[in-house]
Amino acid sequence: MTRTAFIFNADAVQYDLGQHHPFKAVRPELVKTLLEGHAVTLELTRSQPATIEEIRRVHSSAYVSRVIRASSGEPVPDALQYGIGTSDTPIFARMHEATAGVAGATLTAARLVSSGTVTRALNIAGGLHHAQAGMGSGFCVYNDLSIAIADLVGSGLRVAYLDVDAHHGDGVQWLHYDDPNVLTISLHESGRYLFPGTGSTHELGRGAGLGYSLNLPLEPYTQDGSYLDSLTRILEPALAWFKPDVLVLQGGADSHQFDPLADLSLTTQGYAAVYRLAVQMANQYAGGRIIATGGGGYATYTAVPRVWAELYAALDEITLPEAVPAAWLAAWQPQSDAVLPPTMRDAPIVIPRQFEIERSNSSTVKQLLELWRGVRR
């Protein structure tokens, strides 16, 4: 019996932004079949789509109504004002149903953990962290993470949110920016270079939530060692101070060195260490309780499946075999333009160690800690 529920929802895999869009709906299936190829017995858990009432806990009625209308093919003249119908977040058939499925899966994960049914739960299809209260953004229609966090807070729990996506977790941050029951922590490529352009060290929360938002903008080409050092220096003191009941982990895979949309340089083994550090911290400060999702990740076949298989392995505290199963490679290679790596760990790639990047990241960590200590209560 595993401790980690693997949430699967048929509607969620219909979150398809188009054939030529970098966000690929096949990603959960790639991860699931890779884990099964490694002879991992998954505790598959079905979920129901989030209801309109649950979605409206974080999204405005005006926005939800436009998503529903657009999903059915009805003209929505002001769609662009609500962030849908753009090249990033296009309108597609059954958009509401698909993204409600994603949200429902993350909500199910949250409720399984909060009820004590399982210690950990993973919704690989989730992690749509850019969606705002009244608009879609950055490939994200409904913010499944914030919908789940709102449910957890409504149950009286204190929630620590950790986002390791290459892009700043702006939607989750702003939706909980004034709530002292939610601590948001985001490590991301600096907004000076990357969408959405937010996530500076000065974004520390508002009102009662001042001190409950922590952002660590990293330099492009940050490698494993600097990333792990930065995360450790922020995460441990933050969790020790906040004392969460549960950790929500957005495990975006686009900080990987193969990713075409960002410029960080993590390896699969670096990601495995990041995820295991998060589990270690949750064990120490949150009773081991974790709700995890996927997120960004656009090296669809070469990096994403291996990175998120390591996410599941970290959550379940197991070690995967080093060789990628031959049957999995044979099944998916025809769909990939690039040769699929035969090992779970990345082969060595000669990237000169950038000491100036490490020094810059270390300085940013120091600045963030100083700012945070000046405002926290």
LINPEBEL-V438522 format. One line per field, one symbol per residue. phi: phi as a letter, one per 30 degrees, with the letter a starting at -180 (. if undefined). burial: 1 if it has 24 or more other C-alpha atoms within 12 Angstrom, else 0. A space follows every 50 residues. Layout:
phi=???
burial=???
This chain:
phi=.dccdcdbbddddddcdkecdddcddeedddeddddddidddddbdbcdd dddddddbcddddedddddddcjddbeceddcicicddbddbeheddddd ddddddddeddddddidbdbbbcdddjddcdcebadahicccddddddde ddddciccccccbcddceddddeddbdccddbccbbcadeddcbecicjd dddcjbhdcdjcbbbbdcdeiecedddddddddcddddddddhddacccc cecdddddddcbbdbdcddddedddddddeddddcbiidbcbbdldlbde cdbeddddddddddddhbcdedddeddddddcedccdcddddbddddebd bedcddddddddddedddddddddcdc
burial=00111111111111111000011111111111111111010111111111 11011111110011111111100000001101111001111111111111 11111111111111000111111111111111111111111111111111 11100011111111111111111111101111111111111001110111 11111000111111111111111111111111111101100111111111 11111111101111111111111111111111101101111111111111 11111111111111111001000110011001000000011111110000 000000110111011011101100010
